[in-house]
Amino acid sequence: MPTIIKPRKLGILTKVERRGPQASLIVSALGLFSLAEPTDFEFDTALWPMAIKEMPPGAIFDMAMPKPCGEVLFAGRAMAPQGEPVGAMAVDVAVGPMRKRIAVFGDRAWRPAAGGVVFTEPKPFVEMPLVPERAFGGPGHPDNAAGRGFEAERRVEAGEIVLLPNVEDARRLIRLVSDQPPPVRPGPLDPAHPSRRALAGTYDDQWLKHDFPGLARDADPHLFCVAADDQRIPGYFAGDEPFRVAGFQAQRPEIAGTLPGLRVRIFVRLAGQPDGLVELPSVIDTVWLFPSAGKGVLVYRGACRVADVEGDDATHVMIAYERLADEPRPLTHYLEVFRLRTDPEQSFKYVLADAQLSPEPDPDVLARRKEAREAHAAAEIDKTERAQTLVMRDALARAGLPAQFMPAMPRPEPLPFLMPTPAEIESGEVDLAELIEGIEALTATTTKTLDEIAGRAAGQVQAVERFRNSGDLSEIDTLLATLDLPEPVVLADQVSLPADFVMPSSARDDEQSLREASGRFFDLPEFRLLAPAHGGIELALGAVADPPLSTRPEPPDAPLDETPMTGLPPRPQAPDNPAAMAKLAAAFPGLAAPGASLEALLDDLVGGKALPAAAAGEPDARASLTQASARLSEVEPDIRENIASMRRLAPEPIFPVQPLSPEVAARFGAVVVAEARTAPLAGRDMAGAALAGQSFAGLDLTGAFFERCDLRGADFTGARCGKAVFAGADLREANFSGAVLTEANLGSADARGARFARADLTKAQMLKINLAGADLSGAMLEDINFIESDLSDVRLVGAQMKQVVAVRLSMARIDLSQAVLESCSFVEVEAQGLVARGLRAFKLSVVKLNAAGADFSGASLQQCGFHAGCDLTAARFDDASGMNGAFRQARLAGASFIGASFNRVDFGEAELTGATLRLGSFKQSVLTKAKLAQADLFGANLFNAQARRTDFSGARLRSANLYGCDLTDAIMLGADLSRANLDKTIFGVATDAA
């Protein structure tokens, strides 16, 4: 059984047909399109439910065998224009050279009259199905035993009321009671139709010896042409022929256009050719029209010889489609796509990457899509900006400040890639690979940006710390170099502090750490990030020579050195250190030489000796220092805000730079607790504090910083924590029940056992968070990214989750019972023992899930897809329901679907060995190639299901409803079909059909 690689807009059937010792792999690609807008194919998941609904019960859509010519099949209902009842009308179908008109009448009956037997006037009708029951025929008719009007003459003479057919060939209308026209069959002929039986070939001893179980060698290729003769054409369809249908829709009596103009490429990988693909030539041999539903289907066919009579040497089949108007894509493109799709590490990304296997988008369409995404992104930014403004206005109002104090708010930055619009998500036209790669790129960009910001911040903080410890002005140069100033300022080349200079209070002891933490908490100027830099510059200014004096005052009575300078700050004294003084002398020639006094220098000046001036072109040290100080003051608010913004985004804590010792953390925590009794904590910096067990219930903590805080068992019940930062905090057993945590940063936090019941976590940062054992029951989680986080044993009972993206998560034993999920995506998730009883999910996309033993009992899974071989072994779906979803290739061995309803769901190639589907409903679902060996399907409803090549070996189908179920090439060895409804069930030839 080959692995199938295809876009979502192409369906596929595969079959291996034996002819003597040889065999052929036949690949059929199915393209569903809209008759009103036949420009592209539609998702194949809509094909089977629509076809089953529109076709007569029991009709076979396709035999998956090649045909020697093209043919048109159609099904539907004649509908009176505008819904006004009519007695008679015509329906027309034309595709390329094929034309057909069918006359449709209301109910009529033959009755005796004076001149013979005549029929009554037709009864008006609004809708008439084009089915065999309405065509000519009846009991005993060789071609249509289900019809009406057969042997009318004899039956009327016997006094019987005989109805005429409602559907007739417009070229051969019934006029006399003795007329015997051929039945009108717009759809496929029955497999047992006499005209087909004659083409089947000879089945005798020679066939049994040499050709069994394949077709007879003399079988006519026209055996698989199932349309009426007048619905066939010479040759095949090109795919861009004009078409016209009329009389099938009340509000649109006529639809005309051209077929989509698309070519299909079919590739097969055969064993022994590990590095190559074989491309199969293909033709369009069937056009299916469903005018009442406004749909059509093109069937493309290709075939190749295979060495193995079971076709096992065909390991992969890949199909794609392109526009006829475009140049065919080179084989190298498809080789690369095949490589990506079969890469064990990367293939999950490309499960829904349809762009690789679909036509290159029209530039105008791409432009419109980009414009729509940009408009959507701008609208989201506008929404965020408005929300920020409202929050700021609220803050000003609560502070009693007028609107004039509203600061200029920076516009939020857009994402580096454009997210899909709601319309794209609604239509399903979202490229998962593009989305995942965009998220990965965003994560990498964000990480790189945060690392750069953190590096700059760390460099700034370290420069301040080194200056604090050494007094080396070159560290201030290092700090200034990080500020992106328009002109460089270099201080170390112009001024230096003494080599043995020691900054006051420089000891890195616990007292200093406590003072710094408290200073940040109270936002004291002397403890701000750049305070040491400002202090260093002030000290340096004191060491710089004053400008040269031009006059000398009268000498005082006492020498100048001995005159007390009352009211002035003490004059900086040169230290008694020869090496230091030599360094000062070299740096500042305007300073007094060692051993000399300012009085002596003044004497030299009066005597005509000029003080040494700065060399031409040398910078003025005082001016440079003053300029540096001014620039530091100018950029300091921006630096503080940038660092604050970085702290709100960084997945790792930024402050305190060095974790506080337990003793300092406890003392600092006491300071915070004491302050909280009388002052608000919103926006305050409590990073590193030990606040275990403290109560913040109901407080406004908006924008507060709790990085690296010990908050074990703390109470935040009902607190307002919007934009608060808990990065790296210990939140074990903390209680955030009912808290508002919108846009809060919980990156790398340890929140094991914490309670977030009914909390609002909209847009919260959750990177690398540990939530093991936490309770998020009833919480609101919207627009959140969980990346590399631990959610094992988490309770999300009744939680509301919307647009959540979870990548590489541990969710073992998570409880999602009664939760509501909308438009969420989970990629690479370990969720063994997941509990989701009563879950309500809409448009949930799951890729690479390991959830063996999961419990989805009573869940509603609407339009939900489990892709890339999700492991749901032994999972429970009892009484669960879902429509238009997918479990394709899912591992569901031993799973239980008792009483479940999964109608119109794709279980193609799913592993359901030993599964229990008792009393379940799987109407119009796709079970093609699924493994249901030893499965229990007692009383299951497989009405009109597609079960081609499905393995029912040893399955229990007792009392199951298999009405109209397509079991072509299904394996039924040892299956129990007692009391099953086999009416219209299709049992095909036992070959290797898809």
N, C-alpha and C positions, 0 to 999 in steps of 0.2 A: 504494500500500500504506500504510494508515494506521499511525501510531505508536500502540502499545497502552499504556495506563496502567491498571493494575489492582492489586488486593491479591493477595498470594500464595495466598489461599484461594479464588480464583475462577479457573477456566480460561476460555478464550475461543476461539471460532471466528468468523471473519468471512468473508462471501461476497458477491460482487456478482452479482446475477441480472438478466439482460437480458430484457426483454419488448418486442420491436420496437425502436423508437427510444428507449425509456426504460430505466432501470435502477434497481435498489433495492439498498441496502446492508443486508445481514442480519447482525445481531450475535447470537451465541448465547453465553450465559454459563453455565458449568457449575459447580455447587456439590457437592462431595463431602462426605458426612456419615456419621457412625457410626449404625448402627441401634440400638445399645445406648444411646447417649447423643446423641440427635439435637438438640443445642442450638446447634451452630455448625457452620460448614464446616471442612474440613480442607485442608491444603496441596495445591494442585492437582498438584504434582509426583508425588504418590502415586496420582493418578487413573489415568493412562494405563497404568502397569505393572500395576496391579490389574485394570483393565478388560480388558486384553489377556490376562491370565492366566485370567480367569474366563469370558470370552466364548468361544463356539465358534470354532475357527480360521477366519479369513476373514470373520467377521461385521463389519459396519460399525457402529460405535458411534453415529454420528449423521451425517446428510446435511447438516447446517447450513442446513436450509431450514425455513420456517415450516409449521406443521401446522394444519388447520382444527379440530382437537379434541385433547383430551388423551389420552395413552395411557401404559400401563405396560408396561415391558419388564423381564424378569428372566433371570438366568443363574446357574448354580451346579450343585450336586450334592445329590442326596438322600442323607442320612446317617442310618444306623440309630441310634436312641437309645442313648446310652452306649456306642456302638461294638459292640453285640451284634448278630451277623448276623440278618437277617430275610429272609423270602421275599417279603414285599410290605409296602408302606407307602404313605402319601399325603403329598404336600407341598401346602401351602396358601399362597396369596398374596392379600392384600386391601389395597387402598389406596382410601380413600374409598368410592365406590359400586362399585368394581370388585372382583369376587371370582373366584378361579379355584382349582380343585383338580385336581391331577394324580395319577393312580395310578401307582405305580412298582413293578415286579416284578423279581425275579431272572430269570436266563436261563431261557427255556422253549422248547420245540420242539413242532411238530405231529407226531403219530404216528398211524398207522392203528390202529383198534380195531374190536371186533365191531359196535358201534353206529354206526360212522363214524369220522371223524377227530377226535381230541381232543388237547389240549396237556398236556404233562408238568407236574409240580409245579415251581414256581419254585425255582431254586437260591438258597440264602441268600446275601445280599450285605451288605456294610457300607457301601459307597458306590457311587452310580450317577450318572454325569454326565447332565445334561439337555441332550443335544446331538441334532442331527438324525439322527446315526447310530443312536441308540437309539429313535427314533420310527418310526411306521409309514411304509413306503415301500420303496424298493429300485430296482434297475435297471429303467428304463422307466417309473417313476412320474412323472407330470407335475409334481408339486410337491416331491418329496423323493427323488431318485435315490439318496441316501446311506443311506436307512433300511433297515428289515427287515420282512418279513411280506407284501410285495406279491405277488399272484398265488399265494398259498399253496396254494389248492385244486389248481390245475394242476400245480404243482411237486411236491406230495406224491404226486399220482397218478403222476407220472413217477419216483417213488422218491427224490426229493430230500429231505434234511433241511432243514426251513424253520424258522428262528427267529422267534418272535413279538417284537413291539416290547417294550422294557422300560418305555417311557413312554407312557401313554395318558390320554386325557381321561376323568376319573372319571365323567362323565355318559354316555359312549359306550364302554363296555368291550367288547372283542372277546370274543365268545362262540362264534361259528361260524367255520369255516375260510373261509367265503365273505364274511365281513364286510370292508368296505373303508372304515374311518373316515378322516377327514382327519388328517394328521400333526399332532402336538402340537408347536408351535413357540413356546416362551415368549419367545424372543429375536426379533430383527428378521428379517423375511422377506428372502429373497435379492433383490437388485435385479432379477434376471431372472425372478422369480416371475410366472407368467401373470396372476395377479390384479393385479399392478402394471403389467404391460405394457399392459393394456387401459386404464389411466388416463393413459398417457403422452401421448396426443394424436396429431394427424396431422402426419406429417413428409413433405411433398411439395414440389413446385416452389415453391409459395407460401411455404413455410417457408424454403426455401433462399434465396429472393429477399429476404424481409423479416425473418425472425426468427433465422436462423442467426447465432451458434452457440447461441442461447438455447433455452429450451423452446418447444414449440408453443403457439400461442395458446389452443388448446382443451384443454391439459393440465389434468387434474383436480387440485385442491389435495390430494386424498387420496393422490396419488401418493407423497407423502413420509411418509404414515402407514405405519409398517413393522411394527406390532404386529398380532396376530390380532384379529379383530373383537371377540371377547369381552374383550379387554384395553383397549378404548377407552371413553371416557366422553363424555357430552355436555358441551360447553364446555371449560373449562380448570381446572387445579388452583389452589387458593388458596395452597397451601404449608404449611397447618397441618392437613391431613386426618389422621385416624387410619390406622395401618397395622398389619398383622399378617403375619408369615411363620412357617411351621412346617415342620419336617422337614428343615431344611438344615444343622443343626449337631448333632453327636453329644452334646455336653455341654450344649447349650442348645436343646432341641427347639423352643422357641417364643420369638419376640421380638416384642413389641408396643410401640407408642408412637405418637407423632404426628410428622409431617414438621416440619423445623426451624422453621418459622414465620418465614421471612426473605424480605424483598423485595429485588430487585435493581434498581439504578438504572443506566441506560445513557445515556451522553452521547456526542455526536458533534460534532466541530468541522469545519465545512465551509469551504472556501476562500471568501473574500469576507466571512467573519464572524470576523475576527481576535480580537475581544474577547468573543465569546460562545460558548456551548455549546447545542446542541439536545438536549433530553432526549427519548428514545424511549420510548413506552409499551411495556411488556413483559408477557408472559404465561408461565406454566409449562405447556409443552405436552408435556413428557416426564418421566416418573419412571422412572429405571433403578434396579433393586434387584439387589444381589449378596449374597444372604443368607448364602451359605457363607463369604464374606469379611467378613460383618458390616457391609457398606457400602451406601450408596445415593447416587444422583446426581440432582440436579434440573437440568433444562435450561430456562433462561429465554430467551425469544426477543423480539427487537425489530427493527424495520426502518424505513428512511426512504428517500425518493427522493433520488437523486443526479443531478447534471447530466451528469456524465461517465460514459459507458457502461462505463468501466474502474474507476470509483469513485475516480479520482485526486483528486477535489475533496474527499474525506473525508480530512483531514490527520491527525486524531487520533480515537481511540475510548477513552473512559474508562468503566470500570464500577466499581460499588461495591455494597455490600449493607448492609441495615439490618434491624432486627427489625420484624416486623409490629405488635408491641405498642407500638412507639415512634412518636412523631410523625416524619414524614419530615423529614430535614434540609433547610434552606433551600438554594435554588440558590446563594446567595452563598457558602456553605461550599464547595461544589464548584468554584465559580469560583476561590476562593483556592487550593484544592488544585491545581487545574489550573495556576494561575500558578506555584506553587512547583515543580511537577513538570516544568514546561517552561522554568524559569529556567536558562540555560546555566551560571551560576556556582554555583547551589545545588541543582540537580536531583539530583546524585549522592547527597545526604544522604537523599533521600526515596524511593530505590529500594525500600527495605524498610520504609518508614513506613506499615505497614498500618493503623494506627489512624485515619488520615485517611479511609480508604475502607471501614471496617468498622464494625459497630455500636458505639455508645458502650458501654463496658464496664459490666456490672452493678456497682452500688456495693459489693455484698457481695464480688464477685470482686475488684474493685480493692482493697478493704480487706484481703482475704486475701493478695493479691499484695504489697501494701505491707508487711503483717506479715511475710510470708516474706522480703522483701528486707531489712527492718529486722533480722529475726532473723539473716539471713545476714551482714549488715554487722556486727552485734554479735558474731557468732561469729568473724568475721575480726579484729575489734578484740581480742577475747579471745585469739585465737591470737597476735596481735602482742604483746599485753601479756605473755602467758606466755613468749614468746620473749625479750622484754626482761628479764623476771625471771630466766630461766635464764642469760642472758648476764651479768647483774649478779652472780648467785650464783657463776658461774664466775670472774668477775673477783675477787670477794672471796676465793674459795678460793685462787686463784693468788697473791693478795697476803698470804695467811695471816691474814686478818681474820675474826672471828666473824660469825655471821649477824645479830647485833644491829646491825651497821654498815650493814645494808641500808637504802638511802635510800627515801623515799616516791617511787615512780615515777609520773609523770603518765600518766593514761590517754590512749592515742592518740586524736587527733581523728578523727571520722568524716568521710567525703567529703561535700561539699555536695549530692551527689545519690546516689541509691541505685542501685548496680550490679545488673544482672540476676542472679538466682540460677542455680546450676547447672541446676536443673530447667527454667527458662525457656530457658537456652542449649540444653539437650538437646532441648527441644520446638521450638526455632527461633522462639519467640515473643518475639523481641528487636527492638525498634524501633530501627533503625539511626540514624534522624534523632535520636531521643531520646538515644541513646548518644553520637553525635558532638557534639550540642549540649551534652550534659552534660560531655563531655571538654573542649570549647571553653570552656564556662563555668568548669570547674575550672581550666583553664589560665589563663583571664583572672583568676579570683579569686586563684589562687596567685600569678600575676605581680603583681597589685595588692597582695596581702598582702606579698609579698616586697619590692616597691618601697616599701611603707609602712615595713616593718621596716628595710629598707636605708636609707630616708630618716631614720628615727629614729636608727639606729646611726650613720649618717654625720653627723647633727646632733650626736649625743653626742661622736663622735670629733672633729668639727670644733670644737665648743665647747671641748673639752679642749686641742686644738691652739692655738686662738686665745688661751685663757687662758695656755697655756704661753708664747706669744710676747708677749702684751701685759700680762698680769697684771691684766686688767680683770675685777673680780668679777661684772660683769653676765653674763659668759660662764658662770660657775657657776650663775647664775639660769637661763640657757638650758638648761643640763644638767639642773638639778633639775626644770624644767618638763616634761621628757620622761619623768620617772620615775613619773608617775601617783601622786604622793604624796597622802595624804588632805587635807593642809593646805598651802596654798602657802607657800613660804619665799622672801622677796625680800631678797637681801643687798645689792644695789647701792644700795638706798635707805637702808641702815643703816650701811654701812661701805664704805670705799674704800681702796685702796692708793695710795701716792703716784704722781703722774702720771709721774715719771721712774723708777718702780720697774722693775727688770729681774729676771725670773725667772732663777735660776741654770741653767746648761747649756741655754740656750734656743736655741742656734744649730742650724739645721736642716742640719747638715753630715753627711757620711758617717759620722763617728764616732758622732754621735747616732743616726743610723738603725741602725747596727750594734748600738749598746747597746740600742735599743728592740726590735729583732728578737730579740736574744739574751735580753733580759729576758722577752719573751713565751715564748720557747722554754723557759727555765728557770722560768717562772712566778714571777718575783720580784715581791714586793708593790709595789715602787716603780715597776714598769713595767706594772702593770695599768691597765686603761682609766681608772679613776677615781682613780688615784694623784695626778695633778696637782690634781684637785679637792680631795682630802684635804689636800694640801700647801698649797694656796691658802687653805683655811679655817683651817689652823693658823697661817699667817702673818697672816691677818686677825685672828685671836684675839689675836695679840701686839700688834696695833695698837689694840685696844679698851681704853678706860679701865677700871681696876680699880673695884670697888664703893667708894662713899664711905667714908672712915675716920671712926670716931666718937671715937677717942682718939689721943693722940700720945705716943709713948714719950719717955723722957728723951733729950735731944739728945746725940748722940755727940760724942767729942772732935773729930773731923774733920767738916767739912760732909758732908751726905748724898751730895751729888753726887760727893764725892771718896772715899767709902768703897768699898773694893774688895768686889765680890760674888763671893767665891770659892765654887766648887762650883755656881753657878747659870748657866743659859744667858745669853748676853749680852743685855742689854736692847735692844729695838728702838730704833734711833736715828732721829730725824726727819731727813730729808735736808735739805741746805742748798739749799733751793729755795723761794723765797717763794710761787710760785704753788701748788706742791704743799702747802705748809704752810697756805695759805689754804683749800685744799680740805679738808684734814684738820680744820682748825678748824671749818669749817662743818658737817662731817659728825660730828665728835666734840667737842662743847663741853666735855667732861670732860677733854680732853687739855690739857697745858700750852700756854699761848699762845707764839707765837714770841718767843724771847729770854728767856722766864721759865723758872725751874727748879722742879723738884718741891719743893725746900726752901721756895721762896717760897710755893707753893701751900699747903704744910703750915702755914707761918706764918699765912697768911690764915685757914685753918681753925681754928687755935688761938685766933686773935684774934676768932673769932665769925663770920667770913665763910663761909657755906656754899658748897660747890662747886655750880655749876649742875646742877640735876637734870634728868633727861629730862622733857620735857613730858608732861602727862597723856595717856595713851593711846598714846604712842610706843612702839614695840617695843624690847625689850631686845636690843641688838645681840649681846652675848655669848651670851645664851640662844638667840637665833635661829641663830647660828653653831654652837653646840653641838648644837642640835636637827638642823641640816642635816647635820652630821658623822655623828651617830648614824644618821640615816636613810640616808645614803649607805652606811654600813657594813651596814645592814640589807638594803638592796635590791641591793647589789653582787653577791652570788652569783646572784640571779635574773637580773640583767642579763647576767652572764657566760654563764649557761646559755642564755638567750634568744638571745644573739648566736651562741653555738655552734650552737644548733638551726637558726638562720637560715642559718648558713654550710653546714650539712649539706643544706639544701634549695635554696638559691639557685642558679640556673643560671649566675650570674656571680660572680666572686670578690669577696669583701668585704675581705679583708686580703691584703697590706699596703695601707693606704689609698692610698699613693703607691708605685708599683713601685720596688723597690730598684735602685740603680744597679748595673751589672755588677760593679763592684769590690766593693761592699758585699754583693751577693748571693753572690759567690764566697767572701768572708771568712766570711760567715754559714754558708755551706755547709760550710766547713772546721770551724766550731764544731760543727755537727750531726754530721758524720762522726766527729769526735773523741769526742763524747759517746756516739755509738752503739756505740763499742767496749766501753763499760763499763756503760751504763745503757739501760733499755728506752725505746722511742720511742712506745709506745701513748699516745694522747691528747695528744701533744706538738704544739706549734704551730711548724711549719717554713715557714710561708707566706713566699714570696718567695725561698727559698734556691736557690742554684745547686748542683744535685746531679747534674748530667749524668754518666752513666757509673758512678754509685755502685751498690753492691750492697746490697740490702735483702732478699736471698733468705732465705726461711724466717722472717723476723722477725715479731713481733706488732706490727702498726701499727694496731690497732683504734682508731677515733676520731681518728687523727692528721690534722693539717691540712697539706696540701701545695698550697694555693692559690698560683697564679702561680709555682709552682716550675719551675725548668728541670730536667726529669727525662729529657732526651733520652738514650736508650740505657741508662737505669737498669735494674737487674735486681731485679724483685719476684717472682721465681719462688717459688711456694709460700708467699708472704707472706700473713699474715692481715690483710686491709685492710677488714674490716667497718666500715661507717659512716665510713670515711676520706673526706676531702674533697680532690678533685683539680680543683676548679672552676678553669677558666682556666689549668690547668697545661700545660706543654709536655711531652707524653708521646710524642713522635715516637720510633719505634724502641724504646720501652721494652718490657721483657719481663715480662708478668704471667702467664706460663704456670702453670697450676695454682694460681693465687692465689684467695683467697676475698675477693670484693668485694661481699658482700651489703649492700644499702642504702648503698653508697658513692655519692658525688656526683661524677660526671664531667661535669657541665654545662659547656658551652663549652670543654671541653678539646680540645687539638689532639693527637689520638692517631694521626696518620697513620703507617702502617707498624708500629704497635705489635702485640705478640703477646699475645693473651688465650686461647691454646689451653688447653682444659680448665678455664678459670677459671669460678668460680661468681659470676654477676652478678645473682643473684636480687634483685629490687626495687631495682636500682641506678637512680640518676638519670642519664638519658641525653639531656637536653634540649640541642639545638643542639651536639651533639658532632661532631667531625670524625674519623671512623674510616676515611677513605679508605685503602685498601691494607692495612688491619689484618687480622690472622689470629685468628679466633675459633673455629677448628676444635675441635669437641668441647665448646664452652663451654655452660654452663647459663644460659639467659636466661628467667626466669619473672617474670611480673607486672611488665613493664617498659613504659614509654612512650617511644618514639622520636618526637620532634617536631622537625621542621625540622632534621634531622641528615643528615650525608653518610656513606653507607655504600658508596660506589662502590668497586669492586674489592676488597671485603671477602671473606675466606674464612670461611664458616660451615659448612664441611664437617663433617658428623656432629654439628652442634650440636643441643641440645635447647631448643626454644622453646615456651613455653606461656603463653597469655594475654598475648601481646605485642600492643600497639597501636602501629601506626606511621602517622604522619600527616605528609604533605608531606616525603617522603624522596627522596634521590637514591641509587639502588641500582644504578646502571649497572655491568654486568659482575660483579655479586655472585655468589658461588659458594655455593649451598645444597645441593650434592650430598650425598646420604645424610643430610641433616638431618631432624629430626623436629619437625613443627609441629602443635600442638594448640590449637584455639580461639583462633586468632590473627586479627587484623584489620589489613588494609593499605589505607589511603585516600590517594589522590593520590600515587602513587609513580611515579617515573621509573626504569625498570629495563631499559633497552635492553641486550641481550646477556646477560641473566640466565642463569645456569647452575644447574639444579636436577636434575641426573641422579640418579635413585634417591631423590629426595625422598619422604618419607612424611608426608602431611598429612591431618589429620582436622579437619573443621569449620573450614576456612580460608575466610575471607570477604575478597574483594578487590574494591575499588571504585575505578574510575578509574585503572587501571594502564596504563602505557605500557611494554610489554616486548617490542617487536618483536625478533625473532630469538632469543627465549628458548629454552633447551634443557631440556625436561622429560622427556627420554628415560628410560624405566624408572621414572618416578615413580608413586607411589600417591596418588591424590587422592580420598579418600573423603568424600562429603558436602561437597565444596568448591564454592564459588560464585564465578564471575568476573562481576561485575555492571557495569552502567552503561557498556557498550560498551568493555570492556577491549581494548587494542590488543595482539594477540598475532600480528601479521603475521609470516609465515614462521617461526613458532615450531615446535619439534620436540617431538612427543609420542610418538615411536616406542616401542613396547612399554610404554607407560604404561597405567595402569588407573585406573578410578574408577567409582563407582556413586552414584546419587541426588545428582548434582551439577548444575551449571548453567554453560553458556557462552552464555547468552541474549544476543543482540545483540553478541557478541564479534566483533572483527575478526581473522579467522583466515585471510585470503587467503594462499595459498601455504604454509600450515602442513602439517606432515607427521605423520600418525597411523599410520604403517606398523606393522601388528601390534598396534595398541593395542586396549584393551578398555574402552569407555566405555558400558556397558549402563545403561539407565534414566537417561540424562543428557539434560538439556534444552539442545539446540542451537538452539532457536527463534530465527529471524531472524538467525542468525549469518552472517557473511560468510566463506564457505569457497571462494570462487572460486579455481580452480587448485590446491586443496589435494590432498594425497595421503593417501588412506584405505585403501590396499591392504591386504587381508587383515585389516583391522580389524574389531572386533566392536562393533556399536552396537544390540544387541538391545533392543527395547522403548524405544528412545530417541525423543526428540521432535526432529524436523528441520523442523517446520512453518515455512514461509516462509524457510527458510535458502537461501542462494545457493551452489549447488554446481556452477555452470557450469564446464566444462572440468576438473572434479575427477576424480581417478583413484580409483575404488572397485572395482578388480579384486579379486574374491574377498571383498569386504566382506560382513559378515553384518548385514543390516538386518531380521532376523526381527521381525515384528510392530511395526516402527517406524512412527511417525507422520510422514509426509512430505507433508502437505497443502500444496499451493501451493508446493512446493519447486522451485527452479530447477535442473534437471539438464541444461540445454542443453549439448550436446557432451560430457557426462560419460561416462566409461568405466565401465560397470557389468558388464563381461564377467565371467561366472562368479560374480556376486554372488548372495547369498541374499536374495531379496525376498519370502520366504514370509510371507503375511499382512500385508505392508507396505501401508500406506494411502497411495496416490499420488493421492488425489483432487485434481484440478485442478493436479497437478504439471506443470511445463513439461519435456517430454521431447524437444524438438526436437534432432535430431542425436545423441541419446544412444545408446550402444552397449550393447544388452541381450543380446548373443549369449551363449548358454549360461547365462544367468541363470536362477535358480529363480523362476518367476513363479506358482507354485502358490498359490492363495488371495490373490494380489496384487490390490489394489483399485485399479482405474483409473476415476476419476470423470470426470464431464463437465468439459470444459475451460472453466471459468468462473473467477471470481476468488475462489474459496473460500479461507478462512483455513487 
